[in-house]
Amino acid sequence: MAAALLKKVLNTAALLTLMAGASAAFAHAHLEQSTPAAGSIVTSANELRLVFTEGVEQAFTKVVLTRDQAPVTVSSIKTEPANKKVLIVTPAHPLPAGTYQVKWNAVSVDTHKSAGDYSFTVSN
């Protein structure tokens, strides 16, 4: 009887371990932090840094930046070489005063897709 109980406990522990690993494997890259921060007011912005909860695939991750609903030209979107969780978005020119909307679609290194948006303001 003790052996049967031990077997049940071990099977349950093994199942819980597998389930915990599966949920981590199916995670998505969520935006953890941004610079400029969501909802912030800054005096200048030469680049945006989006920090995700896991690495993103640069080639399949898109960011659209608009100012007062007009598209803003972006010269590059790259992951930081040492940290694939950090996406660096460089506008073609320093951002003038206005309200900016950032819309992102990320593909994590495990190929899961996620999307979101936020806004910030540049003031002089």
Residue pairs with C-beta under 8 A, 6 or more apart in sequence:
25 110
26 112
27 53
27 54
27 108
27 110
27 112
28 53
28 54
28 106
28 108
28 112
28 113
28 114
29 52
29 53
29 54
29 55
29 56
29 85
29 106
29 107
29 108
29 109
29 112
29 114
30 52
30 53
30 114
30 116
31 50
31 51
31 52
31 53
31 104
31 106
31 116
31 118
32 51
32 52
32 53
32 85
33 50
33 51
34 48
34 49
34 50
34 51
34 102
34 118
34 120
35 48
35 49
36 42
36 45
36 48
36 120
36 122
37 120
38 118
38 119
38 120
39 118
39 119
39 120
40 120
40 121
41 120
41 121
41 122
41 123
42 120
42 121
42 122
42 123
43 122
43 123
43 124
44 94
44 95
44 122
45 91
45 94
45 95
45 100
45 120
45 122
46 90
46 91
46 94
46 95
47 88
47 89
47 90
47 91
48 63
48 65
48 88
48 89
48 90
48 91
48 102
49 86
49 87
49 88
49 89
50 63
50 86
50 87
50 89
50 102
50 104
51 85
51 86
51 87
52 85
52 86
52 87
52 106
52 108
53 85
54 85
54 108
54 109
54 110
55 79
55 83
55 84
55 85
55 108
55 109
56 79
56 84
56 85
56 87
56 106
56 107
56 108
56 109
57 107
57 108
57 109
57 111
58 77
58 78
58 79
58 84
58 87
60 107
61 77
61 79
61 87
61 104
61 105
61 106
61 107
62 77
62 104
62 105
63 74
63 77
63 87
63 89
63 102
63 103
63 104
63 105
64 71
64 102
64 103
64 104
65 71
65 72
65 74
65 89
65 91
65 100
65 101
65 102
66 72
66 100
66 101
66 103
67 95
67 96
67 98
67 99
67 100
67 101
68 98
68 99
69 101
72 91
72 92
72 95
72 100
73 91
73 92
73 93
74 89
74 90
74 91
74 92
75 90
75 91
75 92
76 88
76 89
76 90
77 87
77 88
77 89
77 90
78 87
78 88
78 90
79 85
79 86
79 87
79 88
80 86
80 87
80 88
84 109
87 104
87 106
89 102
95 122
96 122
97 122
97 123
97 124
98 121
98 122
99 119
99 120
99 121
100 119
100 120
100 121
100 122
101 117
101 118
101 119
102 117
102 118
102 119
102 120
103 115
103 116
103 117
104 115
104 116
104 117
105 113
105 114
105 115
106 113
106 114
106 115
107 113
108 114
